Amino acid sequence: MTKLSTQSYKGARDFYPEDKRLQNYIFNTWRKVCERYGYEEYTAPVLEPIELYTSKTSDEIVNEQTYSFTDRGGRTVVMRPEMTPSVSRMVAARRQELPYPLRWYSIPDCWRYERPQRGRNRQFWQLNVDIFGVDTVDADLEIISLADSIMKQFGANESMYQIKINSRKLINLIMSQYLELDAMQAKQMIQLFDKKDKLPADEFVLRARSIFKPEKVESGLEKLYLLIKAKTLADLPDNIKESQAVSEIQVLFTLLNDHGITSATFDITLMRGFDYYTDIVFEVYDLDPENNRAMFGGGRYDGLVGAFGVEPVATVGFGMGDAPIENFLSSHKLEPRLPSATQVYAIIVGDVLSEAHDVVKMLRGSGINVAIDITNRKPDKQIKTALKLGVQYLLFIGAEELTNKKYILRNVETQNEDILSVEEIVKILH
């Protein structure tokens, strides 16, 4: 008989209790900040028809990274690689009934068939936050402010991360008027820019050459070089920086600064890989040299709801994955101490298990999380188990304690002991 492997599926993770505590901390932080801003949680099926992604999600994700199969009804379905098309479908389904502006968030698990690496898995959980029904810069400001608040809720300061911002409206203007590219060339150039940080410089130039028409290669590369050198809006070519697109993004930077968000910076090379973005796009970067990479991002996608045959809804949002945030917390030493949810481990001293259950029942009835040792082992072995579990308190229950209705409560961290009644224990632990 073949021995079964103990390894999880490649790119998916097992979450042992200590791992799940950290994930729950991340999820709870996400929920806390989203709900503080007035956002409500939703969810959607993990399986969707492939057509939901073929029109708007990037070709790379659809063709190379989806988990797809034909179900028994002959339908091609996909395990969702992202949540944005699903939430857009949900809004379109009730386009006329919903109370706008909608402020929604979700924490789905998603699947992408890609090479597992640091901060990137095939199965991942992602916070999705969106505001529907506001077409002004105020929604862009709120979404970026919310993302910034999440980072600060994790204990980060602005020296640890940077918010890079660009505009697809500006990019489209640059592609057509400055670089003089047609629609197909522009799409190829945007895809190339999106991969810029992953390519050697000579490879980037080689691919850029292949996009320009032969008679425009040299002038196009010169313009491209000047464009990439632009570090601020003021560095853009004169015929571009006077445009409405630049004025609009400048307004956003002014508002962010007025709201105390000083880590935002302009990045002309920021594209975001999805085809549905229509205006502002942003990414949040970890500034730690050991983990210097984009952690998450988002932007405005005003046309996606309308793709379902209903009146379009202005939308802006972002997605934040769990693994990049775990790495950020680790690299900046922001991981909190996360004790077990079990507050008390009852150590049974002698043949009193039956009576000890009554004490434990009273504690549980008062809202205390208690595990009781039911192994009939010696107390020292029970204590070893409790310490491995990471509980906060040990409760010793023996014949004498039951007679006096006073029990020894030991704080694991301080090693302080008190002899207390059930009522006194409840007061301490609440």
C-alpha positions, -999 to 999 in steps of 0.1 A, spaced: 0 0 0 14 34 -10 22 56 20 1 88 19 20 121 19 16 145 49 23 175 27 -5 199 19 -13 206 -18 15 227 -34 8 264 -28 -18 258 -1 -12 260 36 -22 240 67 -31 263 95 -22 248 129 -38 266 159 -8 289 164 -9 298 127 -46 303 127 -43 327 156 -22 350 135 -45 348 105 -75 355 128 -56 386 142 -52 398 106 -88 391 97 -101 408 129 -80 438 123 -93 441 87 -129 438 100 -124 463 128 -111 490 105 -136 484 77 -165 485 101 -151 516 117 -155 533 83 -190 520 79 -184 490 55 -205 459 57 -194 423 50 -206 401 22 -195 369 5 -200 350 -28 -195 315 -42 -160 302 -47 -171 288 -81 -180 312 -109 -186 307 -147 -154 313 -166 -172 340 -187 -171 362 -156 -133 366 -160 -126 363 -197 -138 398 -206 -122 419 -179 -96 400 -158 -61 400 -173 -53 374 -200 -24 360 -179 -48 352 -150 -75 337 -172 -52 317 -195 -24 306 -172 -35 310 -135 -71 298 -132 -82 266 -117 -110 257 -142 -129 225 -149 -160 213 -167 -188 204 -142 -213 176 -147 -236 199 -165 -210 207 -192 -203 242 -178 -168 256 -176 -164 269 -140 -135 286 -122 -123 287 -86 -123 324 -82 -89 340 -87 -101 373 -74 -133 388 -59 -139 420 -79 -159 404 -108 -181 385 -83 -190 416 -63 -197 435 -95 -220 407 -105 -238 409 -72 -243 447 -75 -255 444 -110 -281 417 -100 -297 443 -77 -287 475 -94 -319 493 -88 -326 481 -52 -294 488 -34 -288 519 -12 -260 538 -27 -232 546 -19 -225 510 -10 -196 503 13 -188 466 12 -160 443 22 -152 406 21 -124 382 31 -126 354 6 -102 326 -2 -90 328 -38 -70 304 -60 -44 311 -87 -22 285 -104 11 303 -101 46 296 -88 45 297 -50 70 322 -36 74 345 -6 42 363 -1 24 345 -29 5 312 -26 -19 294 -49 -46 295 -22 -48 329 -4 -72 350 16 -77 386 5 -95 415 20 -116 432 -7 -130 467 1 -151 487 -24 -173 517 -24 -200 518 -52 -219 548 -64 -195 577 -60 -177 591 -90 -157 619 -73 -122 620 -58 -138 617 -24 -143 580 -29 -107 576 -40 -96 595 -9 -117 573 14 -104 540 0 -68 550 2 -74 565 37 -90 532 48 -60 512 35 -36 536 53 -57 531 85 -54 494 83 -16 497 81 -15 519 111 -39 496 130 -12 469 126 12 492 143 30 504 112 43 540 108 48 558 75 86 550 74 77 513 69 55 516 38 48 538 8 16 543 -12 24 546 -49 -3 562 -71 -10 566 -108 -39 571 -131 -51 549 -159 -67 579 -175 -33 596 -175 -16 564 -188 -41 562 -217 -34 598 -226 4 591 -225 1 560 -246 -20 576 -274 -7 612 -275 28 611 -262 40 576 -273 16 576 -303 6 540 -298 -26 524 -311 -50 504 -288 -32 471 -293 3 486 -288 -9 505 -258 -23 473 -242 11 456 -248 30 485 -234 8 486 -203 14 449 -198 52 455 -202 52 483 -177 33 461 -152 62 436 -154 90 462 -154 103 455 -119 106 418 -127 126 422 -159 163 430 -165 167 465 -181 179 451 -214 150 427 -216 126 456 -209 141 476 -237 141 447 -261 104 441 -255 96 478 -258 114 479 -292 91 452 -305 60 472 -296 68 504 -315 64 506 -352 98 503 -369 100 540 -380 92 551 -344 114 528 -324 142 553 -316 120 583 -309 97 561 -289 124 547 -268 137 582 -261 103 593 -250 99 562 -229 132 568 -212 122 604 -203 88 591 -191 103 565 -167 126 592 -153 96 613 -142 94 610 -104 68 637 -98 39 651 -118 60 682 -125 85 660 -143 60 649 -170 63 662 -205 48 697 -209 19 686 -232 9 660 -206 12 678 -173 -12 704 -184 -39 678 -189 -71 673 -169 -59 638 -159 -28 654 -142 -50 680 -125 -73 653 -111 -45 632 -96 -29 664 -82 -62 671 -63 -60 636 -48 -25 642 -36 -35 675 -20 -65 658 -2 -43 630 11 -18 654 24 -46 674 41 -57 642 58 -22 635 72 -13 608 47 22 618 38 35 584 25 17 588 -9 39 593 -40 35 594 -77 48 565 -98 43 567 -136 53 531 -140 25 518 -118 -1 500 -140 -20 473 -120 -24 442 -142 -62 441 -144 -79 453 -176 -109 468 -158 -92 498 -141 -104 531 -155 -87 559 -135 -68 561 -102 -47 530 -93 -25 526 -63 -2 500 -46 12 499 -11 49 489 -9 69 475 20 100 496 25 120 470 44 150 461 22 145 425 30 109 425 18 108 455 -6 78 447 -28 42 456 -35 20 442 -8 -15 451 -21 -33 476 -43 -64 487 -61 -80 515 -79 -111 528 -97 -131 506 -121 -162 524 -132 -172 501 -160 -173 466 -145 -209 466 -131 -221 480 -165 -206 449 -182 -236 429 -169 -260 450 -191 -271 474 -164 -264 511 -159 -227 514 -148 -218 522 -112 -188 542 -103 -166 520 -81 -132 522 -64 -116 496 -41 -86 474 -33 -75 439 -23 -51 431 5 -37 395 7 -30 377 40 5 364 32 20 398 22 7 412 55 21 383 75 55 390 59 52 427 66 44 421 103 73 397 105 99 419 88 90 449 109 86 429 142 50 439 145 36 404 152 17 405 185 19 379 212 -12 358 205 -22 335 234 -45 305 230 -83 313 230 -84 289 260 -80 311 290 -78 284 317 -65 248 317 -79 228 346 -53 205 362 -69 176 380 -52 166 412 -63 131 424 -95 112 416 -118 142 414 -125 145 377 -163 142 381 -165 169 407 -141 191 388 -165 191 358 -190 210 380 -165 238 387 -155 240 350 -192 241 340 -197 272 363 -167 290 348 -179 282 312 -214 294 321 -198 327 331 -181 331 298 -147 318 306 -129 295 281 -118 265 300 -102 232 289 -102 203 315 -76 176 315 -94 142 312 -64 119 309 -59 108 345 -22 117 341 0 131 369 -2 169 374 32 176 360 23 160 326 -9 179 326 10 211 331 34 203 302 4 200 279 -11 232 291 21 251 285 25 237 250 -11 249 243 -2 285 253 -30 289 278 -29 320 301 -39 303 334 -37 270 352 -65 261 376 -56 233 402 -86 213 414 -81 186 441 -101 172 470 -91 200 494 -100 227 469 -134 212 463 -141 210 500 -131 246 506 -146 258 473 -114 277 468 -91 269 439 -54 277 430 -52 299 399 -17 303 385 -8 330 359 15 312 335 34 344 325 41 358 360 38 325 379 18 343 406 -8 321 424 -40 330 441 -65 309 460 -99 320 448 -136 311 446 -153 306 413 -168 341 415 -134 357 422 -119 338 393 -146 351 370 -140 387 381 -102 384 374 -107 368 340 -134 391 327 
